[in-house]
Structure formats: C-alpha cells, structure tokens
Amino acid sequence: VFDPATIAPSAVSLRRDLPGGSARLFSSGLGIESVLVAGEEIVRGGEHTDRRPGRVLRSGHDSATTPRNRLVRRRRQPGDRMGSR
C-alpha cells in the first residue's frame, strides 16, 4: 500500500552486510506504508515487522531462467539405451 504522490527511492548508500564483509548498494522505498505477503503485513508504517510469511524464490530452482529448467524431457521408450536418442 503506497501513496503515489510520495513514493520515491531514498538516497543510495553502501552497506557492508554480505558474507565476508562484502559491500552492496542499498536504497529503500519512501512513501511505502504497508506491504502484504500471503495476506500478512510485513511492513507497517514504513517499518519492517518480524513476520516472514511465504518462501524464498531462487532463480533456476523456482523459475525457468536456466537452460536446465527449459529442457523438455522426453519419456523413455521401451528399448531406449542410456545415452541414445
């Protein structure tokens, strides 16, 4: 839930919160009052709550973004040999 008149990115900053102390660029959204995931509020009044509904989606595991997941698998037929098509 957001106010289209006030929504904007915040200033970009550098955060060193990745494994090994690695840095990343970070910017939060301004004007976002509430965020719902699976019907539960995870942002209220612009602040994160402690709720963690849903699950993490990983590229290539939960989506067809890698060639491995785009393969069309053919059912083995009687008489097929391993490695033959």
Buried (B, 14 or more C-beta within 10 A) or exposed (E): EBEEEEEEEEEEEEEEEEEEEEEEEEEEEBBBBEBEEEEEBBBEEBEEEEBEEEEEEEEEEEEEEEEEEEEEEEEEEEEEEEEEE
